[in-house]
Amino acid sequence: MLSDIKHKVENLKGKKIKVFVDVGRNKSEIYEGVVLNTYKNVWTLKTATDVKSFGYCDILINSVVISS
């Protein structure tokens, strides 16, 4: 299951995506950017201002949602 998520994120490398992040207490953040790199446990997103990193398990538990 986690390996499927990792493979899907690897296929998005270099593509522009939108990421919805649930930060708790009914708050969320939205980031737009390009998937920069994929590593063993995390992947990075380059936005206009900085670089954010997310774990594959965050996608698994739906605290991070990716849309194209």
Rosetta constraint file for C-alpha pairs under 8 A:
AtomPair CA 1 CA 5 HARMONIC 6.62 0.50
AtomPair CA 2 CA 6 HARMONIC 6.26 0.50
AtomPair CA 2 CA 56 HARMONIC 6.83 0.50
AtomPair CA 2 CA 57 HARMONIC 7.01 0.50
AtomPair CA 2 CA 60 HARMONIC 7.13 0.50
AtomPair CA 3 CA 7 HARMONIC 6.12 0.50
AtomPair CA 4 CA 8 HARMONIC 6.26 0.50
AtomPair CA 5 CA 9 HARMONIC 6.25 0.50
AtomPair CA 5 CA 56 HARMONIC 6.62 0.50
AtomPair CA 5 CA 59 HARMONIC 7.56 0.50
AtomPair CA 5 CA 60 HARMONIC 7.62 0.50
AtomPair CA 6 CA 10 HARMONIC 6.14 0.50
AtomPair CA 6 CA 56 HARMONIC 6.40 0.50
AtomPair CA 7 CA 11 HARMONIC 6.35 0.50
AtomPair CA 8 CA 12 HARMONIC 6.62 0.50
AtomPair CA 9 CA 13 HARMONIC 6.68 0.50
AtomPair CA 9 CA 35 HARMONIC 8.00 0.50
AtomPair CA 9 CA 38 HARMONIC 7.50 0.50
AtomPair CA 9 CA 43 HARMONIC 7.89 0.50
AtomPair CA 10 CA 38 HARMONIC 6.27 0.50
AtomPair CA 12 CA 16 HARMONIC 7.96 0.50
AtomPair CA 12 CA 35 HARMONIC 6.45 0.50
AtomPair CA 13 CA 34 HARMONIC 7.29 0.50
AtomPair CA 13 CA 35 HARMONIC 4.80 0.50
AtomPair CA 13 CA 36 HARMONIC 6.20 0.50
AtomPair CA 13 CA 37 HARMONIC 6.63 0.50
AtomPair CA 13 CA 38 HARMONIC 7.61 0.50
AtomPair CA 14 CA 34 HARMONIC 5.68 0.50
AtomPair CA 14 CA 35 HARMONIC 5.33 0.50
AtomPair CA 14 CA 36 HARMONIC 6.18 0.50
AtomPair CA 15 CA 34 HARMONIC 5.32 0.50
AtomPair CA 15 CA 35 HARMONIC 6.12 0.50
AtomPair CA 16 CA 32 HARMONIC 7.21 0.50
AtomPair CA 16 CA 33 HARMONIC 5.35 0.50
AtomPair CA 16 CA 34 HARMONIC 4.37 0.50
AtomPair CA 16 CA 35 HARMONIC 6.88 0.50
AtomPair CA 16 CA 68 HARMONIC 7.03 0.50
AtomPair CA 17 CA 32 HARMONIC 5.86 0.50
AtomPair CA 17 CA 33 HARMONIC 5.70 0.50
AtomPair CA 17 CA 34 HARMONIC 6.08 0.50
AtomPair CA 17 CA 35 HARMONIC 7.43 0.50
AtomPair CA 17 CA 66 HARMONIC 6.91 0.50
AtomPair CA 17 CA 67 HARMONIC 5.99 0.50
AtomPair CA 17 CA 68 HARMONIC 4.68 0.50
AtomPair CA 18 CA 30 HARMONIC 7.01 0.50
AtomPair CA 18 CA 31 HARMONIC 5.72 0.50
AtomPair CA 18 CA 32 HARMONIC 4.46 0.50
AtomPair CA 18 CA 33 HARMONIC 6.57 0.50
AtomPair CA 18 CA 66 HARMONIC 5.93 0.50
AtomPair CA 18 CA 67 HARMONIC 5.24 0.50
AtomPair CA 18 CA 68 HARMONIC 5.99 0.50
AtomPair CA 19 CA 30 HARMONIC 5.63 0.50
AtomPair CA 19 CA 31 HARMONIC 5.13 0.50
AtomPair CA 19 CA 32 HARMONIC 6.32 0.50
AtomPair CA 19 CA 64 HARMONIC 6.75 0.50
AtomPair CA 19 CA 65 HARMONIC 5.73 0.50
AtomPair CA 19 CA 66 HARMONIC 4.71 0.50
AtomPair CA 19 CA 67 HARMONIC 6.37 0.50
AtomPair CA 20 CA 28 HARMONIC 6.91 0.50
AtomPair CA 20 CA 29 HARMONIC 5.91 0.50
AtomPair CA 20 CA 30 HARMONIC 4.66 0.50
AtomPair CA 20 CA 31 HARMONIC 6.64 0.50
AtomPair CA 20 CA 64 HARMONIC 5.70 0.50
AtomPair CA 20 CA 65 HARMONIC 5.11 0.50
AtomPair CA 20 CA 66 HARMONIC 6.48 0.50
AtomPair CA 21 CA 28 HARMONIC 5.42 0.50
AtomPair CA 21 CA 29 HARMONIC 5.15 0.50
AtomPair CA 21 CA 30 HARMONIC 6.24 0.50
AtomPair CA 21 CA 63 HARMONIC 5.81 0.50
AtomPair CA 21 CA 64 HARMONIC 4.64 0.50
AtomPair CA 21 CA 65 HARMONIC 6.58 0.50
AtomPair CA 22 CA 26 HARMONIC 7.64 0.50
AtomPair CA 22 CA 27 HARMONIC 6.23 0.50
AtomPair CA 22 CA 28 HARMONIC 4.47 0.50
AtomPair CA 22 CA 29 HARMONIC 6.65 0.50
AtomPair CA 22 CA 63 HARMONIC 4.97 0.50
AtomPair CA 22 CA 64 HARMONIC 6.41 0.50
AtomPair CA 23 CA 27 HARMONIC 5.59 0.50
AtomPair CA 23 CA 28 HARMONIC 5.33 0.50
AtomPair CA 23 CA 29 HARMONIC 7.15 0.50
AtomPair CA 23 CA 63 HARMONIC 7.55 0.50
AtomPair CA 24 CA 28 HARMONIC 7.17 0.50
AtomPair CA 31 CA 47 HARMONIC 6.92 0.50
AtomPair CA 32 CA 47 HARMONIC 5.98 0.50
AtomPair CA 32 CA 48 HARMONIC 7.95 0.50
AtomPair CA 33 CA 45 HARMONIC 6.05 0.50
AtomPair CA 33 CA 46 HARMONIC 5.30 0.50
AtomPair CA 33 CA 47 HARMONIC 4.35 0.50
AtomPair CA 33 CA 48 HARMONIC 6.90 0.50
AtomPair CA 34 CA 45 HARMONIC 5.56 0.50
AtomPair CA 34 CA 46 HARMONIC 5.29 0.50
AtomPair CA 34 CA 47 HARMONIC 6.74 0.50
AtomPair CA 35 CA 43 HARMONIC 7.53 0.50
AtomPair CA 35 CA 44 HARMONIC 5.98 0.50
AtomPair CA 35 CA 45 HARMONIC 4.55 0.50
AtomPair CA 35 CA 46 HARMONIC 6.32 0.50
AtomPair CA 36 CA 43 HARMONIC 7.58 0.50
AtomPair CA 36 CA 44 HARMONIC 5.40 0.50
AtomPair CA 36 CA 45 HARMONIC 5.37 0.50
AtomPair CA 36 CA 46 HARMONIC 5.86 0.50
AtomPair CA 37 CA 43 HARMONIC 5.72 0.50
AtomPair CA 37 CA 44 HARMONIC 5.38 0.50
AtomPair CA 37 CA 45 HARMONIC 7.51 0.50
AtomPair CA 38 CA 42 HARMONIC 6.37 0.50
AtomPair CA 38 CA 43 HARMONIC 4.31 0.50
AtomPair CA 38 CA 44 HARMONIC 6.49 0.50
AtomPair CA 39 CA 43 HARMONIC 5.71 0.50
AtomPair CA 41 CA 55 HARMONIC 5.93 0.50
AtomPair CA 41 CA 56 HARMONIC 6.48 0.50
AtomPair CA 42 CA 53 HARMONIC 6.47 0.50
AtomPair CA 42 CA 54 HARMONIC 5.43 0.50
AtomPair CA 42 CA 55 HARMONIC 4.26 0.50
AtomPair CA 42 CA 56 HARMONIC 6.05 0.50
AtomPair CA 43 CA 53 HARMONIC 5.58 0.50
AtomPair CA 43 CA 54 HARMONIC 5.50 0.50
AtomPair CA 43 CA 55 HARMONIC 6.31 0.50
AtomPair CA 43 CA 56 HARMONIC 7.40 0.50
AtomPair CA 44 CA 51 HARMONIC 6.59 0.50
AtomPair CA 44 CA 52 HARMONIC 5.58 0.50
AtomPair CA 44 CA 53 HARMONIC 4.28 0.50
AtomPair CA 44 CA 54 HARMONIC 6.35 0.50
AtomPair CA 45 CA 51 HARMONIC 5.60 0.50
AtomPair CA 45 CA 52 HARMONIC 5.16 0.50
AtomPair CA 45 CA 53 HARMONIC 6.17 0.50
AtomPair CA 46 CA 50 HARMONIC 6.10 0.50
AtomPair CA 46 CA 51 HARMONIC 4.46 0.50
AtomPair CA 46 CA 52 HARMONIC 6.46 0.50
AtomPair CA 47 CA 51 HARMONIC 5.93 0.50
AtomPair CA 47 CA 52 HARMONIC 7.49 0.50
AtomPair CA 54 CA 58 HARMONIC 6.95 0.50
AtomPair CA 55 CA 59 HARMONIC 7.33 0.50
AtomPair CA 56 CA 60 HARMONIC 6.65 0.50
AtomPair CA 57 CA 61 HARMONIC 6.31 0.50
AtomPair CA 58 CA 62 HARMONIC 6.11 0.50
AtomPair CA 58 CA 63 HARMONIC 5.27 0.50
AtomPair CA 58 CA 64 HARMONIC 5.44 0.50
AtomPair CA 59 CA 63 HARMONIC 6.13 0.50
AtomPair CA 59 CA 64 HARMONIC 4.86 0.50
AtomPair CA 59 CA 65 HARMONIC 6.14 0.50
